[in-house]
């Protein structure tokens, strides 16, 4: 049985690892910015991390749904 939505391509393991690493990198950067009391910048980094996690799950990011 084929998936109904053929526009979603299967993600390779390498792509999954890359997205996970990017999300981790942005999350760690956000933590560093929080320690420097740079909340606005940290929030931007967390949004970027969330975008990569959504891509990893093959879902559109919340910001792209608006």
PDB file of N, CA, C, O and CB in Angstrom:
ATOM      1  N   UNK A   1       0.844  -1.187   0.000  1.00  0.00           N
ATOM      2  CA  UNK A   1       0.000   0.000   0.000  1.00  0.00           C
ATOM      3  C   UNK A   1       0.887   1.248   0.000  1.00  0.00           C
ATOM      4  O   UNK A   1       1.747   1.397   0.868  1.00  0.00           O
ATOM      5  CB  UNK A   1      -0.959   0.000   1.227  1.00  0.00           C
ATOM      6  N   UNK A   2       0.684   2.132  -0.959  1.00  0.00           N
ATOM      7  CA  UNK A   2       1.494   3.341  -1.077  1.00  0.00           C
ATOM      8  C   UNK A   2       0.932   4.452  -0.202  1.00  0.00           C
ATOM      9  O   UNK A   2      -0.276   4.515   0.023  1.00  0.00           O
ATOM     10  CB  UNK A   2       1.565   3.801  -2.536  1.00  0.00           C
ATOM     11  N   UNK A   3       1.806   5.333   0.294  1.00  0.00           N
ATOM     12  CA  UNK A   3       1.309   6.470   1.071  1.00  0.00           C
ATOM     13  C   UNK A   3       0.460   7.374   0.186  1.00  0.00           C
ATOM     14  O   UNK A   3       0.733   7.527  -1.005  1.00  0.00           O
ATOM     15  CB  UNK A   3       2.481   7.268   1.692  1.00  0.00           C
ATOM     16  N   UNK A   4      -0.570   7.968   0.777  1.00  0.00           N
ATOM     17  CA  UNK A   4      -1.468   8.846   0.024  1.00  0.00           C
ATOM     18  C   UNK A   4      -0.767  10.116  -0.433  1.00  0.00           C
ATOM     19  O   UNK A   4      -1.024  10.605  -1.533  1.00  0.00           O
ATOM     20  CB  UNK A   4      -2.682   9.204   0.866  1.00  0.00           C
ATOM     21  N   UNK A   5       0.108  10.649   0.394  1.00  0.00           N
ATOM     22  CA  UNK A   5       0.792  11.896   0.063  1.00  0.00           C
ATOM     23  C   UNK A   5       2.160  11.571  -0.513  1.00  0.00           C
ATOM     24  O   UNK A   5       3.116  11.343   0.228  1.00  0.00           O
ATOM     25  CB  UNK A   5       0.922  12.813   1.310  1.00  0.00           C
ATOM     26  N   UNK A   6       2.248  11.553  -1.821  1.00  0.00           N
ATOM     27  CA  UNK A   6       3.499  11.190  -2.476  1.00  0.00           C
ATOM     28  C   UNK A   6       4.510  12.335  -2.471  1.00  0.00           C
ATOM     29  O   UNK A   6       5.668  12.132  -2.837  1.00  0.00           O
ATOM     30  CB  UNK A   6       3.228  10.755  -3.898  1.00  0.00           C
ATOM     31  N   UNK A   7       4.089  13.537  -2.062  1.00  0.00           N
ATOM     32  CA  UNK A   7       5.020  14.669  -2.053  1.00  0.00           C
ATOM     33  C   UNK A   7       6.060  14.544  -0.940  1.00  0.00           C
ATOM     34  O   UNK A   7       7.110  15.185  -0.996  1.00  0.00           O
ATOM     35  CB  UNK A   7       4.252  15.978  -1.895  1.00  0.00           C
ATOM     36  N   UNK A   8       5.772  13.726   0.064  1.00  0.00           N
ATOM     37  CA  UNK A   8       6.730  13.522   1.146  1.00  0.00           C
ATOM     38  C   UNK A   8       7.687  12.413   0.739  1.00  0.00           C
ATOM     39  O   UNK A   8       7.285  11.259   0.591  1.00  0.00           O
ATOM     40  CB  UNK A   8       6.008  13.175   2.487  1.00  0.00           C
ATOM     41  N   UNK A   9       8.951  12.765   0.558  1.00  0.00           N
ATOM     42  CA  UNK A   9       9.925  11.747   0.174  1.00  0.00           C
ATOM     43  C   UNK A   9      10.526  11.132   1.430  1.00  0.00           C
ATOM     44  O   UNK A   9      10.586  11.764   2.484  1.00  0.00           O
ATOM     45  CB  UNK A   9      11.036  12.349  -0.732  1.00  0.00           C
ATOM     46  N   UNK A  10      10.958   9.918   1.300  1.00  0.00           N
ATOM     47  CA  UNK A  10      11.608   9.253   2.428  1.00  0.00           C
ATOM     48  C   UNK A  10      12.936   9.947   2.703  1.00  0.00           C
ATOM     49  O   UNK A  10      13.702  10.239   1.785  1.00  0.00           O
ATOM     50  CB  UNK A  10      11.821   7.732   2.143  1.00  0.00           C
ATOM     51  N   UNK A  11      13.190  10.199   3.957  1.00  0.00           N
ATOM     52  CA  UNK A  11      14.403  10.904   4.348  1.00  0.00           C
ATOM     53  C   UNK A  11      15.511   9.888   4.611  1.00  0.00           C
ATOM     54  O   UNK A  11      15.295   8.879   5.284  1.00  0.00           O
ATOM     55  CB  UNK A  11      14.152  11.787   5.603  1.00  0.00           C
ATOM     56  N   UNK A  12      16.687  10.161   4.080  1.00  0.00           N
ATOM     57  CA  UNK A  12      17.816   9.263   4.306  1.00  0.00           C
ATOM     58  C   UNK A  12      18.302   9.398   5.747  1.00  0.00           C
ATOM     59  O   UNK A  12      18.022  10.387   6.424  1.00  0.00           O
ATOM     60  CB  UNK A  12      18.965   9.564   3.313  1.00  0.00           C
ATOM     61  N   UNK A  13      19.027   8.395   6.193  1.00  0.00           N
ATOM     62  CA  UNK A  13      19.585   8.440   7.550  1.00  0.00           C
ATOM     63  C   UNK A  13      20.537   9.621   7.698  1.00  0.00           C
ATOM     64  O   UNK A  13      20.595  10.250   8.755  1.00  0.00           O
ATOM     65  CB  UNK A  13      20.317   7.123   7.881  1.00  0.00           C
ATOM     66  N   UNK A  14      21.278   9.918   6.646  1.00  0.00           N
ATOM     67  CA  UNK A  14      22.209  11.049   6.695  1.00  0.00           C
ATOM     68  C   UNK A  14      21.457  12.364   6.878  1.00  0.00           C
ATOM     69  O   UNK A  14      21.887  13.221   7.650  1.00  0.00           O
ATOM     70  CB  UNK A  14      23.061  11.101   5.414  1.00  0.00           C
ATOM     71  N   UNK A  15      20.342  12.526   6.177  1.00  0.00           N
ATOM     72  CA  UNK A  15      19.532  13.740   6.335  1.00  0.00           C
ATOM     73  C   UNK A  15      18.985  13.843   7.754  1.00  0.00           C
ATOM     74  O   UNK A  15      18.983  14.922   8.347  1.00  0.00           O
ATOM     75  CB  UNK A  15      18.373  13.752   5.320  1.00  0.00           C
ATOM     76  N   UNK A  16      18.523  12.722   8.293  1.00  0.00           N
ATOM     77  CA  UNK A  16      17.997  12.719   9.658  1.00  0.00           C
ATOM     78  C   UNK A  16      19.067  13.146  10.656  1.00  0.00           C
ATOM     79  O   UNK A  16      18.807  13.950  11.552  1.00  0.00           O
ATOM     80  CB  UNK A  16      17.460  11.328  10.023  1.00  0.00           C
ATOM     81  N   UNK A  17      20.265  12.606  10.497  1.00  0.00           N
ATOM     82  CA  UNK A  17      21.373  12.952  11.397  1.00  0.00           C
ATOM     83  C   UNK A  17      21.726  14.431  11.252  1.00  0.00           C
ATOM     84  O   UNK A  17      21.971  15.114  12.247  1.00  0.00           O
ATOM     85  CB  UNK A  17      22.616  12.070  11.104  1.00  0.00           C
ATOM     86  N   UNK A  18      21.752  14.919  10.025  1.00  0.00           N
ATOM     87  CA  UNK A  18      22.070  16.331   9.798  1.00  0.00           C
ATOM     88  C   UNK A  18      21.046  17.246  10.456  1.00  0.00           C
ATOM     89  O   UNK A  18      21.419  18.218  11.113  1.00  0.00           O
ATOM     90  CB  UNK A  18      22.142  16.625   8.300  1.00  0.00           C
ATOM     91  N   UNK A  19      19.753  16.947  10.289  1.00  0.00           N
ATOM     92  CA  UNK A  19      18.709  17.765  10.912  1.00  0.00           C
ATOM     93  C   UNK A  19      18.818  17.708  12.431  1.00  0.00           C
ATOM     94  O   UNK A  19      18.686  18.733  13.100  1.00  0.00           O
ATOM     95  CB  UNK A  19      17.311  17.297  10.462  1.00  0.00           C
ATOM     96  N   UNK A  20      19.056  16.526  12.979  1.00  0.00           N
ATOM     97  CA  UNK A  20      19.190  16.385  14.430  1.00  0.00           C
ATOM     98  C   UNK A  20      20.392  17.173  14.943  1.00  0.00           C
ATOM     99  O   UNK A  20      20.308  17.827  15.983  1.00  0.00           O
ATOM    100  CB  UNK A  20      19.325  14.902  14.815  1.00  0.00           C
ATOM    101  N   UNK A  21      21.495  17.115  14.227  1.00  0.00           N
ATOM    102  CA  UNK A  21      22.688  17.866  14.632  1.00  0.00           C
ATOM    103  C   UNK A  21      22.463  19.370  14.562  1.00  0.00           C
ATOM    104  O   UNK A  21      22.927  20.109  15.430  1.00  0.00           O
ATOM    105  CB  UNK A  21      23.872  17.485  13.756  1.00  0.00           C
ATOM    106  N   UNK A  22      21.760  19.821  13.541  1.00  0.00           N
ATOM    107  CA  UNK A  22      21.475  21.254  13.424  1.00  0.00           C
ATOM    108  C   UNK A  22      20.566  21.712  14.568  1.00  0.00           C
ATOM    109  O   UNK A  22      20.776  22.777  15.147  1.00  0.00           O
ATOM    110  CB  UNK A  22      20.818  21.569  12.056  1.00  0.00           C
ATOM    111  N   UNK A  23      19.560  20.904  14.887  1.00  0.00           N
ATOM    112  CA  UNK A  23      18.666  21.239  15.997  1.00  0.00           C
ATOM    113  C   UNK A  23      19.450  21.307  17.306  1.00  0.00           C
ATOM    114  O   UNK A  23      19.243  22.214  18.112  1.00  0.00           O
ATOM    115  CB  UNK A  23      17.523  20.205  16.108  1.00  0.00           C
ATOM    116  N   UNK A  24      20.337  20.356  17.512  1.00  0.00           N
ATOM    117  CA  UNK A  24      21.160  20.339  18.726  1.00  0.00           C
ATOM    118  C   UNK A  24      22.053  21.568  18.787  1.00  0.00           C
ATOM    119  O   UNK A  24      22.187  22.193  19.840  1.00  0.00           O
ATOM    120  CB  UNK A  24      22.014  19.061  18.784  1.00  0.00           C
ATOM    121  N   UNK A  25      22.658  21.911  17.671  1.00  0.00           N
ATOM    122  CA  UNK A  25      23.546  23.069  17.608  1.00  0.00           C
ATOM    123  C   UNK A  25      22.804  24.355  17.962  1.00  0.00           C
ATOM    124  O   UNK A  25      23.305  25.174  18.733  1.00  0.00           O
ATOM    125  CB  UNK A  25      24.166  23.188  16.215  1.00  0.00           C
ATOM    126  N   UNK A  26      21.615  24.530  17.399  1.00  0.00           N
ATOM    127  CA  UNK A  26      20.837  25.739  17.686  1.00  0.00           C
ATOM    128  C   UNK A  26      20.362  25.758  19.136  1.00  0.00           C
ATOM    129  O   UNK A  26      20.287  26.822  19.750  1.00  0.00           O
ATOM    130  CB  UNK A  26      19.632  25.839  16.739  1.00  0.00           C
ATOM    131  N   UNK A  27      20.042  24.592  19.684  1.00  0.00           N
ATOM    132  CA  UNK A  27      19.614  24.519  21.079  1.00  0.00           C
ATOM    133  C   UNK A  27      20.759  24.881  22.021  1.00  0.00           C
ATOM    134  O   UNK A  27      20.560  25.617  22.988  1.00  0.00           O
ATOM    135  CB  UNK A  27      19.086  23.115  21.403  1.00  0.00           C
ATOM    136  N   UNK A  28      21.946  24.370  21.745  1.00  0.00           N
ATOM    137  CA  UNK A  28      23.108  24.700  22.576  1.00  0.00           C
ATOM    138  C   UNK A  28      23.452  26.183  22.478  1.00  0.00           C
ATOM    139  O   UNK A  28      23.829  26.808  23.469  1.00  0.00           O
ATOM    140  CB  UNK A  28      24.318  23.854  22.164  1.00  0.00           C
ATOM    141  N   UNK A  29      23.321  26.735  21.280  1.00  0.00           N
ATOM    142  CA  UNK A  29      23.575  28.172  21.097  1.00  0.00           C
ATOM    143  C   UNK A  29      22.547  28.984  21.883  1.00  0.00           C
ATOM    144  O   UNK A  29      22.890  30.005  22.480  1.00  0.00           O
ATOM    145  CB  UNK A  29      23.529  28.556  19.586  1.00  0.00           C
ATOM    146  N   UNK A  30      21.301  28.542  21.888  1.00  0.00           N
ATOM    147  CA  UNK A  30      20.261  29.232  22.651  1.00  0.00           C
ATOM    148  C   UNK A  30      20.586  29.209  24.140  1.00  0.00           C
ATOM    149  O   UNK A  30      20.402  30.207  24.837  1.00  0.00           O
ATOM    150  CB  UNK A  30      18.884  28.590  22.396  1.00  0.00           C
ATOM    151  N   UNK A  31      21.066  28.078  24.621  1.00  0.00           N
ATOM    152  CA  UNK A  31      21.436  27.974  26.039  1.00  0.00           C
ATOM    153  C   UNK A  31      22.549  28.964  26.382  1.00  0.00           C
ATOM    154  O   UNK A  31      22.510  29.629  27.417  1.00  0.00           O
ATOM    155  CB  UNK A  31      21.884  26.534  26.377  1.00  0.00           C
ATOM    156  N   UNK A  32      23.535  29.046  25.498  1.00  0.00           N
ATOM    157  CA  UNK A  32      24.636  29.982  25.713  1.00  0.00           C
ATOM    158  C   UNK A  32      24.119  31.423  25.747  1.00  0.00           C
ATOM    159  O   UNK A  32      24.537  32.217  26.589  1.00  0.00           O
ATOM    160  CB  UNK A  32      25.703  29.820  24.610  1.00  0.00           C
ATOM    161  N   UNK A  33      23.217  31.751  24.837  1.00  0.00           N
ATOM    162  CA  UNK A  33      22.664  33.104  24.787  1.00  0.00           C
ATOM    163  C   UNK A  33      21.842  33.410  26.034  1.00  0.00           C
ATOM    164  O   UNK A  33      21.855  34.542  26.519  1.00  0.00           O
ATOM    165  CB  UNK A  33      21.802  33.281  23.535  1.00  0.00           C
ATOM    166  N   UNK A  34      21.131  32.421  26.555  1.00  0.00           N
ATOM    167  CA  UNK A  34      20.368  32.624  27.792  1.00  0.00           C
ATOM    168  C   UNK A  34      21.299  32.922  28.963  1.00  0.00           C
ATOM    169  O   UNK A  34      20.992  33.759  29.812  1.00  0.00           O
ATOM    170  CB  UNK A  34      19.508  31.387  28.104  1.00  0.00           C
ATOM    171  N   UNK A  35      22.430  32.237  29.002  1.00  0.00           N
ATOM    172  CA  UNK A  35      23.403  32.492  30.066  1.00  0.00           C
ATOM    173  C   UNK A  35      23.970  33.905  29.974  1.00  0.00           C
ATOM    174  O   UNK A  35      24.432  34.465  30.968  1.00  0.00           O
ATOM    175  CB  UNK A  35      24.538  31.470  30.002  1.00  0.00           C
ATOM    176  N   UNK A  36      23.929  34.475  28.767  1.00  0.00           N
ATOM    177  CA  UNK A  36      24.403  35.845  28.556  1.00  0.00           C
ATOM    178  C   UNK A  36      23.263  36.861  28.661  1.00  0.00           C
ATOM    179  O   UNK A  36      23.441  38.033  28.329  1.00  0.00           O
ATOM    180  CB  UNK A  36      25.081  35.963  27.189  1.00  0.00           C
ATOM    181  N   UNK A  37      22.095  36.412  29.122  1.00  0.00           N
ATOM    182  CA  UNK A  37      20.901  37.260  29.243  1.00  0.00           C
ATOM    183  C   UNK A  37      20.487  37.887  27.917  1.00  0.00           C
ATOM    184  O   UNK A  37      20.074  39.046  27.871  1.00  0.00           O
ATOM    185  CB  UNK A  37      21.145  38.355  30.260  1.00  0.00           C
ATOM    186  N   UNK A  38      20.600  37.123  26.856  1.00  0.00           N
ATOM    187  CA  UNK A  38      20.196  37.591  25.525  1.00  0.00           C
ATOM    188  C   UNK A  38      18.969  36.789  25.087  1.00  0.00           C
ATOM    189  O   UNK A  38      19.031  35.959  24.180  1.00  0.00           O
ATOM    190  CB  UNK A  38      21.372  37.442  24.482  1.00  0.00           C
ATOM    191  N   UNK A  39      17.854  37.067  25.766  1.00  0.00           N
ATOM    192  CA  UNK A  39      16.631  36.291  25.580  1.00  0.00           C
ATOM    193  C   UNK A  39      16.125  36.331  24.141  1.00  0.00           C
ATOM    194  O   UNK A  39      15.763  35.296  23.582  1.00  0.00           O
ATOM    195  CB  UNK A  39      15.554  36.800  26.509  1.00  0.00           C
ATOM    196  N   UNK A  40      16.098  37.508  23.545  1.00  0.00           N
ATOM    197  CA  UNK A  40      15.562  37.637  22.183  1.00  0.00           C
ATOM    198  C   UNK A  40      16.354  36.770  21.199  1.00  0.00           C
ATOM    199  O   UNK A  40      15.770  36.085  20.360  1.00  0.00           O
ATOM    200  CB  UNK A  40      15.592  39.114  21.730  1.00  0.00           C
ATOM    201  N   UNK A  41      17.660  36.804  21.306  1.00  0.00           N
ATOM    202  CA  UNK A  41      18.514  35.994  20.422  1.00  0.00           C
ATOM    203  C   UNK A  41      18.324  34.504  20.702  1.00  0.00           C
ATOM    204  O   UNK A  41      18.313  33.690  19.779  1.00  0.00           O
ATOM    205  CB  UNK A  41      20.000  36.382  20.600  1.00  0.00           C
ATOM    206  N   UNK A  42      18.176  34.157  21.969  1.00  0.00           N
ATOM    207  CA  UNK A  42      17.969  32.755  22.340  1.00  0.00           C
ATOM    208  C   UNK A  42      16.657  32.232  21.764  1.00  0.00           C
ATOM    209  O   UNK A  42      16.588  31.097  21.290  1.00  0.00           O
ATOM    210  CB  UNK A  42      17.976  32.594  23.871  1.00  0.00           C
ATOM    211  N   UNK A  43      15.626  33.058  21.806  1.00  0.00           N
ATOM    212  CA  UNK A  43      14.340  32.647  21.246  1.00  0.00           C
ATOM    213  C   UNK A  43      14.447  32.401  19.746  1.00  0.00           C
ATOM    214  O   UNK A  43      13.841  31.466  19.222  1.00  0.00           O
ATOM    215  CB  UNK A  43      13.272  33.706  21.529  1.00  0.00           C
ATOM    216  N   UNK A  44      15.202  33.223  19.069  1.00  0.00           N
ATOM    217  CA  UNK A  44      15.402  33.045  17.627  1.00  0.00           C
ATOM    218  C   UNK A  44      16.106  31.709  17.353  1.00  0.00           C
ATOM    219  O   UNK A  44      15.748  30.994  16.417  1.00  0.00           O
ATOM    220  CB  UNK A  44      16.229  34.226  17.038  1.00  0.00           C
ATOM    221  N   UNK A  45      17.098  31.384  18.168  1.00  0.00           N
ATOM    222  CA  UNK A  45      17.812  30.113  18.010  1.00  0.00           C
ATOM    223  C   UNK A  45      16.890  28.923  18.295  1.00  0.00           C
ATOM    224  O   UNK A  45      16.959  27.902  17.610  1.00  0.00           O
ATOM    225  CB  UNK A  45      19.036  30.068  18.945  1.00  0.00           C
ATOM    226  N   UNK A  46      16.031  29.057  19.303  1.00  0.00           N
ATOM    227  CA  UNK A  46      15.105  27.968  19.615  1.00  0.00           C
ATOM    228  C   UNK A  46      14.086  27.758  18.498  1.00  0.00           C
ATOM    229  O   UNK A  46      13.709  26.624  18.204  1.00  0.00           O
ATOM    230  CB  UNK A  46      14.382  28.252  20.929  1.00  0.00           C
ATOM    231  N   UNK A  47      13.646  28.842  17.881  1.00  0.00           N
ATOM    232  CA  UNK A  47      12.725  28.711  16.745  1.00  0.00           C
ATOM    233  C   UNK A  47      13.400  27.986  15.591  1.00  0.00           C
ATOM    234  O   UNK A  47      12.773  27.176  14.908  1.00  0.00           O
ATOM    235  CB  UNK A  47      12.228  30.095  16.282  1.00  0.00           C
ATOM    236  N   UNK A  48      14.661  28.272  15.378  1.00  0.00           N
ATOM    237  CA  UNK A  48      15.402  27.598  14.312  1.00  0.00           C
ATOM    238  C   UNK A  48      15.581  26.115  14.655  1.00  0.00           C
ATOM    239  O   UNK A  48      15.468  25.258  13.778  1.00  0.00           O
ATOM    240  CB  UNK A  48      16.783  28.277  14.091  1.00  0.00           C
ATOM    241  N   UNK A  49      15.857  25.815  15.913  1.00  0.00           N
ATOM    242  CA  UNK A  49      15.967  24.414  16.338  1.00  0.00           C
ATOM    243  C   UNK A  49      14.640  23.694  16.125  1.00  0.00           C
ATOM    244  O   UNK A  49      14.613  22.551  15.668  1.00  0.00           O
ATOM    245  CB  UNK A  49      16.395  24.323  17.825  1.00  0.00           C
ATOM    246  N   UNK A  50      13.547  24.361  16.455  1.00  0.00           N
ATOM    247  CA  UNK A  50      12.223  23.773  16.265  1.00  0.00           C
ATOM    248  C   UNK A  50      11.957  23.495  14.785  1.00  0.00           C
ATOM    249  O   UNK A  50      11.356  22.479  14.440  1.00  0.00           O
ATOM    250  CB  UNK A  50      11.139  24.702  16.835  1.00  0.00           C
ATOM    251  N   UNK A  51      12.401  24.392  13.924  1.00  0.00           N
ATOM    252  CA  UNK A  51      12.216  24.211  12.481  1.00  0.00           C
ATOM    253  C   UNK A  51      12.916  22.929  12.014  1.00  0.00           C
ATOM    254  O   UNK A  51      12.351  22.151  11.245  1.00  0.00           O
ATOM    255  CB  UNK A  51      12.760  25.441  11.702  1.00  0.00           C
ATOM    256  N   UNK A  52      14.141  22.718  12.483  1.00  0.00           N
ATOM    257  CA  UNK A  52      14.874  21.507  12.098  1.00  0.00           C
ATOM    258  C   UNK A  52      14.216  20.249  12.657  1.00  0.00           C
ATOM    259  O   UNK A  52      14.178  19.220  11.983  1.00  0.00           O
ATOM    260  CB  UNK A  52      16.323  21.590  12.578  1.00  0.00           C
ATOM    261  N   UNK A  53      13.699  20.322  13.877  1.00  0.00           N
ATOM    262  CA  UNK A  53      13.019  19.161  14.450  1.00  0.00           C
ATOM    263  C   UNK A  53      11.746  18.831  13.676  1.00  0.00           C
ATOM    264  O   UNK A  53      11.420  17.660  13.482  1.00  0.00           O
ATOM    265  CB  UNK A  53      12.688  19.411  15.925  1.00  0.00           C
ATOM    266  N   UNK A  54      11.028  19.861  13.236  1.00  0.00           N
ATOM    267  CA  UNK A  54       9.832  19.629  12.426  1.00  0.00           C
ATOM    268  C   UNK A  54      10.201  19.014  11.083  1.00  0.00           C
ATOM    269  O   UNK A  54       9.499  18.136  10.583  1.00  0.00           O
ATOM    270  CB  UNK A  54       9.062  20.939  12.215  1.00  0.00           C
ATOM    271  N   UNK A  55      11.302  19.476  10.502  1.00  0.00           N
ATOM    272  CA  UNK A  55      11.757  18.897   9.240  1.00  0.00           C
ATOM    273  C   UNK A  55      12.141  17.436   9.449  1.00  0.00           C
ATOM    274  O   UNK A  55      11.889  16.592   8.589  1.00  0.00           O
ATOM    275  CB  UNK A  55      12.953  19.697   8.667  1.00  0.00           C
ATOM    276  N   UNK A  56      12.744  17.147  10.579  1.00  0.00           N
ATOM    277  CA  UNK A  56      13.140  15.778  10.908  1.00  0.00           C
ATOM    278  C   UNK A  56      11.918  14.865  11.001  1.00  0.00           C
ATOM    279  O   UNK A  56      11.977  13.693  10.628  1.00  0.00           O
ATOM    280  CB  UNK A  56      13.923  15.750  12.229  1.00  0.00           C
ATOM    281  N   UNK A  57      10.821  15.412  11.498  1.00  0.00           N
ATOM    282  CA  UNK A  57       9.584  14.637  11.624  1.00  0.00           C
ATOM    283  C   UNK A  57       8.745  14.687  10.354  1.00  0.00           C
ATOM    284  O   UNK A  57       7.653  14.121  10.308  1.00  0.00           O
ATOM    285  CB  UNK A  57       8.765  15.147  12.797  1.00  0.00           C
ATOM    286  N   UNK A  58       9.251  15.363   9.319  1.00  0.00           N
ATOM    287  CA  UNK A  58       8.542  15.519   8.047  1.00  0.00           C
ATOM    288  C   UNK A  58       7.241  16.292   8.202  1.00  0.00           C
ATOM    289  O   UNK A  58       6.272  16.030   7.490  1.00  0.00           O
ATOM    290  CB  UNK A  58       8.255  14.161   7.442  1.00  0.00           C
ATOM    291  N   UNK A  59       7.215  17.244   9.132  1.00  0.00           N
ATOM    292  CA  UNK A  59       6.063  18.112   9.343  1.00  0.00           C
ATOM    293  C   UNK A  59       6.460  19.536   9.007  1.00  0.00           C
ATOM    294  O   UNK A  59       7.617  19.913   9.190  1.00  0.00           O
ATOM    295  CB  UNK A  59       5.538  18.012  10.800  1.00  0.00           C
ATOM    296  N   UNK A  60       5.515  20.338   8.516  1.00  0.00           N
ATOM    297  CA  UNK A  60       5.847  21.752   8.316  1.00  0.00           C
ATOM    298  C   UNK A  60       6.041  22.423   9.670  1.00  0.00           C
ATOM    299  O   UNK A  60       5.384  22.065  10.647  1.00  0.00           O
ATOM    300  CB  UNK A  60       4.737  22.476   7.502  1.00  0.00           C
ATOM    301  N   UNK A  61       6.931  23.383   9.724  1.00  0.00           N
ATOM    302  CA  UNK A  61       7.164  24.086  10.983  1.00  0.00           C
ATOM    303  C   UNK A  61       5.963  24.969  11.298  1.00  0.00           C
ATOM    304  O   UNK A  61       5.254  25.383  10.381  1.00  0.00           O
ATOM    305  CB  UNK A  61       8.465  24.932  10.917  1.00  0.00           C
ATOM    306  N   UNK A  62       5.717  25.267  12.576  1.00  0.00           N
ATOM    307  CA  UNK A  62       4.571  26.099  12.953  1.00  0.00           C
ATOM    308  C   UNK A  62       4.582  27.459  12.258  1.00  0.00           C
ATOM    309  O   UNK A  62       3.522  27.977  11.906  1.00  0.00           O
ATOM    310  CB  UNK A  62       4.550  26.298  14.455  1.00  0.00           C
ATOM    311  N   UNK A  63       5.748  28.036  12.057  1.00  0.00           N
ATOM    312  CA  UNK A  63       5.811  29.357  11.423  1.00  0.00           C
ATOM    313  C   UNK A  63       5.410  29.296   9.955  1.00  0.00           C
ATOM    314  O   UNK A  63       4.947  30.299   9.411  1.00  0.00           O
ATOM    315  CB  UNK A  63       7.215  29.937  11.551  1.00  0.00           C
ATOM    316  N   UNK A  64       5.575  28.151   9.297  1.00  0.00           N
ATOM    317  CA  UNK A  64       5.207  28.044   7.887  1.00  0.00           C
ATOM    318  C   UNK A  64       3.721  27.749   7.706  1.00  0.00           C
ATOM    319  O   UNK A  64       3.211  27.804   6.587  1.00  0.00           O
ATOM    320  CB  UNK A  64       6.033  26.961   7.212  1.00  0.00           C
ATOM    321  N   UNK A  65       3.032  27.441   8.784  1.00  0.00           N
ATOM    322  CA  UNK A  65       1.593  27.158   8.700  1.00  0.00           C
ATOM    323  C   UNK A  65       0.761  28.427   8.692  1.00  0.00           C
ATOM    324  O   UNK A  65      -0.422  28.388   8.353  1.00  0.00           O
ATOM    325  CB  UNK A  65       1.161  26.277   9.858  1.00  0.00           C
ATOM    326  N   UNK A  66       1.353  29.539   9.057  1.00  0.00           N
ATOM    327  CA  UNK A  66       0.600  30.794   9.162  1.00  0.00           C
ATOM    328  C   UNK A  66       0.424  31.447   7.821  1.00  0.00           C
ATOM    329  O   UNK A  66      -0.187  32.512   7.728  1.00  0.00           O
ATOM    330  CB  UNK A  66       1.288  31.753  10.105  1.00  0.00           C
TER     331      UNK A  66
END
